[in-house]
Amino acid sequence: MLKRILLALIFLTVSILIPLYFNDLLVFFITKLNAGWVFSTIYLRLLVIIFFAFSLHLLFSIGKKTRKINFIYTLLISLLPGFGISFIKPIYEGDYGYVQHQNIPALPIPSLSQETNGAFNVTEESQIVCFFTSNCPYCKALSFKLGLNIEAGQNLKVSAFFPSTKEAREEFLANNNGQAFNSYSISEDLFLACTGGVFPATFLINGEGEVENFWSGDKVNYTTLDRFFE
């Protein structure tokens, strides 16, 4: 009996730890195991269900009345925490929480193209345009998240602008998962004109150069990006 209780507690502990370290595990699956975002999120939720089900099954097997409960019912009960972890705040903000901004500022694309000597331009595909500073923690978080999304298989084009030197921006991108981005240095005046002094400032532009959405801070998530590029 003691062995069953200890094993049940181990399974229960694992089912609790997975939600607590959900985002860290998600990064591990995507970066180390080359698993896509959709597979990784489903698999982690499935693990919670399985470990919780085995824990309940072992605990039920101890009592005379509960030991007769069929495992399938235990598994059905375990669906609740498996899907319930989706609504834990850190996971919810990372996966969901899509926001369509009502007041979208203009983006001076001709000025950006001119300052980059035509290197930045509008293509036929939609793209994300970000404005980062090298010492901004929210900029680092967003850069990492966008890079992670690309690693997870998102067909995402990102153009990143900095009010700093080439060396500083390349160091920032190398340290924050942004090697796949197109990056440019622009003047501080133009940078402030685009961001309004709040950064990271992030724009979604379509193939015609029209701004479709805008947000600031690191509150960009996987569902938001999927909705942008579906």
C-alpha positions as CSV (number, residue, x, y, z in Angstrom):
1,M,0.0,0.0,0.0
2,L,2.8,2.4,0.9
3,K,4.4,1.8,-2.5
4,R,1.2,2.7,-4.2
5,I,0.8,5.9,-2.2
6,L,4.3,7.0,-2.9
7,L,4.0,6.2,-6.7
8,A,0.6,8.1,-6.7
9,L,2.2,11.1,-5.1
10,I,5.1,11.0,-7.6
11,F,2.6,11.0,-10.5
12,L,0.6,13.7,-8.9
13,T,3.7,15.9,-8.4
14,V,4.7,15.5,-12.1
15,S,1.2,16.4,-13.2
16,I,1.5,19.6,-11.1
17,L,5.0,20.5,-12.2
18,I,4.2,20.4,-15.9
19,P,1.8,23.3,-15.7
20,L,4.1,25.2,-13.4
21,Y,7.0,24.9,-15.9
22,F,4.8,24.8,-19.0
23,N,6.5,27.6,-20.9
24,D,10.0,26.3,-20.1
25,L,9.0,22.8,-21.3
26,L,7.5,24.3,-24.4
27,V,10.8,26.1,-25.2
28,F,12.7,22.8,-24.6
29,F,10.4,20.8,-27.0
30,I,10.6,23.4,-29.7
31,T,14.3,24.3,-29.5
32,K,15.9,21.0,-28.4
33,L,13.5,18.4,-29.9
34,N,12.5,20.3,-33.0
35,A,8.9,19.8,-32.2
36,G,6.2,22.2,-33.6
37,W,4.3,24.5,-31.2
38,V,0.9,22.8,-31.8
39,F,2.3,19.3,-31.1
40,S,4.3,20.5,-28.0
41,T,1.3,22.2,-26.4
42,I,-1.0,19.2,-27.0
43,Y,1.6,16.7,-25.8
44,L,2.3,18.6,-22.6
45,R,-1.4,18.7,-21.8
46,L,-1.7,15.0,-22.6
47,L,1.1,14.3,-20.2
48,V,-0.8,16.1,-17.4
49,I,-3.9,14.0,-18.1
50,I,-1.9,10.7,-18.1
51,F,0.1,11.3,-15.0
52,F,-3.0,12.7,-13.1
53,A,-5.0,9.6,-14.3
54,F,-2.5,7.1,-13.0
55,S,-2.2,9.0,-9.7
56,L,-5.9,8.8,-9.2
57,H,-6.1,5.2,-10.3
58,L,-3.4,4.2,-7.7
59,L,-5.2,6.2,-5.0
60,F,-8.5,4.6,-5.9
61,S,-7.0,1.2,-5.8
62,I,-6.3,1.5,-2.1
63,G,-9.9,1.8,-0.9
64,K,-12.3,-1.2,-1.1
65,K,-15.1,0.8,-2.6
66,T,-13.1,3.0,-5.0
67,R,-10.9,0.2,-6.4
68,K,-13.8,-1.0,-8.5
69,I,-13.9,2.3,-10.4
70,N,-13.0,1.7,-14.0
71,F,-9.8,3.4,-15.3
72,I,-11.8,5.0,-18.1
73,Y,-13.7,7.0,-15.6
74,T,-10.5,8.0,-13.9
75,L,-9.2,9.1,-17.3
76,L,-12.3,11.2,-17.9
77,I,-11.9,12.9,-14.6
78,S,-8.3,13.7,-15.5
79,L,-9.3,15.6,-18.6
80,L,-10.3,18.5,-16.3
81,P,-6.8,19.4,-15.1
82,G,-5.4,18.6,-18.5
83,F,-7.5,21.2,-20.2
84,G,-7.8,23.4,-17.2
85,I,-4.1,24.3,-17.3
86,S,-4.9,26.3,-20.4
87,F,-6.4,28.9,-18.2
88,I,-3.5,29.4,-15.8
89,K,-2.4,33.0,-16.3
90,P,1.1,32.5,-17.6
91,I,0.0,29.8,-20.1
92,Y,-3.2,31.7,-21.1
93,E,-1.1,34.8,-21.9
94,G,1.4,32.8,-23.9
95,D,-1.2,30.8,-25.9
96,Y,-4.2,33.0,-26.0
97,G,-5.2,36.6,-25.1
98,Y,-5.5,37.9,-28.6
99,V,-6.0,41.6,-28.8
100,Q,-7.1,43.6,-31.9
101,H,-6.1,47.2,-31.3
102,Q,-8.6,49.8,-32.2
103,N,-6.2,52.8,-32.5
104,I,-3.5,51.8,-34.9
105,P,-0.7,54.4,-35.5
106,A,0.7,55.0,-38.9
107,L,4.0,53.6,-39.9
108,P,6.3,55.8,-42.1
109,I,7.4,53.1,-44.5
110,P,9.0,55.5,-47.1
111,S,11.1,57.1,-44.3
112,L,12.2,53.7,-43.1
113,S,13.1,52.6,-46.6
114,Q,15.0,55.8,-47.2
115,E,17.1,55.5,-44.0
116,T,18.0,51.9,-44.8
117,N,18.9,52.8,-48.4
118,G,16.1,50.7,-49.8
119,A,17.1,47.6,-47.8
120,F,13.7,47.6,-46.0
121,N,10.8,47.4,-48.4
122,V,7.3,46.1,-48.6
123,T,7.0,42.6,-50.1
124,E,4.0,40.7,-51.3
125,E,3.7,38.9,-48.0
126,S,2.7,40.1,-44.6
127,Q,5.5,40.8,-42.1
128,I,6.1,41.9,-38.6
129,V,8.0,45.2,-38.1
130,C,9.5,45.6,-34.6
131,F,11.3,48.5,-32.9
132,F,13.7,47.3,-30.2
133,T,16.2,48.9,-27.9
134,S,19.2,46.8,-26.9
135,N,18.6,47.1,-23.1
136,C,14.8,46.8,-23.0
137,P,13.7,43.6,-21.2
138,Y,10.4,43.5,-23.0
139,C,12.2,43.8,-26.3
140,K,14.3,40.8,-25.4
141,A,11.3,38.8,-24.4
142,L,9.4,39.6,-27.6
143,S,12.5,38.9,-29.8
144,F,12.9,35.5,-28.2
145,K,9.2,34.7,-28.6
146,L,9.2,35.6,-32.3
147,G,12.3,33.7,-32.9
148,L,10.9,30.7,-31.1
149,N,7.8,30.9,-33.3
150,I,9.9,30.7,-36.4
151,E,11.7,27.7,-35.0
152,A,8.3,26.1,-34.4
153,G,7.6,26.3,-38.1
154,Q,5.8,29.7,-38.4
155,N,6.3,31.2,-41.8
156,L,7.1,34.6,-40.2
157,K,9.0,37.4,-41.7
158,V,10.4,39.9,-39.1
159,S,12.0,43.2,-39.7
160,A,13.6,44.7,-36.6
161,F,14.7,48.3,-36.2
162,F,17.2,49.7,-33.6
163,P,18.4,53.2,-32.7
164,S,21.9,51.8,-32.2
165,T,24.9,50.6,-34.1
166,K,25.1,47.5,-36.3
167,E,27.3,45.8,-33.7
168,A,24.8,46.5,-30.8
169,R,21.8,45.2,-32.8
170,E,23.6,42.1,-34.0
171,E,24.6,41.3,-30.4
172,F,21.1,41.8,-29.2
173,L,19.6,39.5,-31.9
174,A,22.3,36.8,-31.3
175,N,21.5,36.8,-27.6
176,N,17.7,36.9,-28.0
177,N,16.9,34.3,-30.7
178,G,16.6,36.9,-33.5
179,Q,19.1,35.6,-36.0
180,A,16.4,35.0,-38.6
181,F,15.2,38.6,-38.5
182,N,16.1,41.3,-41.0
183,S,17.6,44.1,-38.9
184,Y,18.4,47.8,-39.5
185,S,19.8,50.8,-37.6
186,I,17.9,54.1,-37.9
187,S,18.2,57.5,-36.4
188,E,16.8,58.1,-32.9
189,D,14.4,60.8,-34.3
190,L,12.8,58.3,-36.7
191,F,12.8,55.6,-34.1
192,L,10.9,57.8,-31.6
193,A,8.5,58.9,-34.3
194,C,7.6,55.3,-35.0
195,T,7.4,54.2,-31.4
196,G,6.0,57.2,-29.7
197,G,8.6,56.6,-27.0
198,V,7.0,53.2,-26.0
199,F,8.8,50.0,-27.0
200,P,8.9,47.4,-28.2
201,A,6.5,48.8,-30.7
202,T,5.4,46.1,-33.1
203,F,3.4,46.4,-36.3
204,L,1.8,43.9,-38.7
205,I,1.9,45.2,-42.3
206,N,0.3,43.4,-45.2
207,G,1.7,43.0,-48.7
208,E,0.6,46.5,-49.7
209,G,2.3,48.2,-46.7
210,E,-0.9,48.8,-44.8
211,V,-0.8,48.4,-41.0
212,E,-3.2,45.8,-39.9
213,N,-2.4,45.6,-36.3
214,F,-0.2,47.1,-33.6
215,W,0.8,46.4,-30.1
216,S,3.5,47.4,-27.5
217,G,5.2,45.4,-24.9
218,D,5.8,41.6,-25.1
219,K,2.1,40.6,-25.2
220,V,2.4,38.9,-28.6
221,N,1.5,35.3,-28.4
222,Y,1.3,32.2,-30.6
223,T,-2.5,32.5,-31.2
224,T,-2.1,36.1,-32.1
225,L,0.6,35.2,-34.7
226,D,-1.5,32.3,-36.0
227,R,-4.4,34.6,-36.5
228,F,-2.3,37.2,-38.3
229,F,-0.8,34.7,-40.7
230,E,-3.6,32.1,-41.1
